[in-house]
Amino acid sequence: MPRQHAHDSPGPRAWLGLAVILGPVLLVSMDGSILFLAMPRISRALTPTADQALWILDGYGFAVGSLLIAFGTIGDRYGRLRLLMIGTSVFGIGSAAAAFAPSPELLIAARALMGVAGATLLPSALAVLSELFADPRRRARAIGVFAAAFAAGFAIGPVLGGVLLARWWWGSVFLINLPVLALFLVLAPVLLREVRATRPGRIDAPSVVGSAVGLLLTIYGIKQAATEGLTVAPVLVGVAGVVLLVWFARRQRHLEHPLVDFSLFGDRVFALAITTGLLPLAAWSAAAYLAGVYLQSVLGLPVLDAALLALPGAAVLTASCIVTPFAVDRVGKRAALLVCHSCIAAGLLLLLPTTTTGGIGWYIASTVVAGVGYGISFAVVADTAVGAVPVDRAGSAGAIAETSNEIGNALGIALLGSLAALLFRLHGPAAAPTLDETLQLPGLTRATAEQATTAFVTGLHGVAAVAGVLHIALAALTLRWIPRSAPAPARVP
């Protein structure tokens, strides 16, 4: 019985276990953004094509997002701690392979392997954490720390990447993972216990394959059309992907235990919550990536300076994520979501005055204002989604909310990044399909360089405007769909 007593009143071991779990959580979220400032350096070293550069960035996010729910089911059946240990080991192997990849193709493959491993870590880490803290109040506090760490990982990824690149070669942004992973593998068996759940049913393999392949084909078709034009091949590939996704969605309706319970989207509050998980991450990832290229390749700033300029926004995002749960208790979710989408829209539109000769102040203001909204979205999505559905479907709602974040991160680079690539192709010089490729051309003339940088800024403005308008639309839907409610009662300490 002593174990039960310790379990109900967690001591140092539980909090140490939480600290150990946060290591992989930070890495999974951080690796979704750490390349944003590193891409100009990687482009010079490996010379990827335009679509290869986008796959280097978002292949990781697609792998994580498309497999999160499947690995949640696998962990329930075979053990969360076991899956954590396996996933951590594979994540380390993928990180080492990425650091020393000699070609764009191998770097894409290594990033995809990291994404597969990352999909094993998030749901298992949350389940093991919940086992450490039996008391609901302490568990809520621990999950709040978990969410803040996940948000902080996204926010500090570009900053840490810039700091590392200021002293070492581009592969260092992957090798930084190895000490954290090694520490986890040593301490986890000592501090953490195995967790198995009783989730019914088995994994539907066709659904896993269909959703992942459908996403990849759809996005590949969009990317190819944006970078090479609307030809037959990308259209056929994109249509094949859409057909697979429709088949996947229809299949879920007839499964006793679906991979994704699409019937939940019939609730407007739930649908809005999931969209709030997806679109802000899409906007943040696209804006952060394009701004990193803008600061370095257009304004000519060193990578460390670009990293330091990202610090204010990262700090605001993290602080907003931490403060939001307490603020929501007072103002309610409707007001929080309104502030969320309004701040993101305003922050994105603050990028519109940037030019090829200046815009640092606008960039900082953009990241600070939008950072408030991004932090709110991290903090309220899962709680809003789970609260909108019956108790017996809370697990499915939470899994979809987690997945929406990762898919949003990948879709931002894929779709909004493709929009920027399309605008660059339409307005830029015909010499090369990307800004970095253009600036590396032998015998580059000043006129060509100016045309290329102007076209890139046009693409940045287009992405900021489209994403900003979409968030204005979400704010309007929030007013229409989220009911007014009295603030929640204050939390009991």
Salt bridges, closest charged atoms under 4 A:
ASP58 OD1 - LYS223 NZ 2.91
ASP76 OD1 - ARG80 NH2 2.63
ASP76 OD2 - ARG199 NE 2.83
GLU131 OE2 - ARG193 NH1 3.70
ASP135 OD2 - ARG138 NH1 3.94
ASP204 OD2 - ARG251 NE 2.76
GLU256 OE2 - HIS257 NE2 3.72
ASP261 OD2 - ARG393 NH2 2.79
ASP329 OD2 - ARG491 NE 2.77
ASP383 OD2 - LYS333 NZ 3.49
GLU450 OE2 - ARG446 NE 3.20
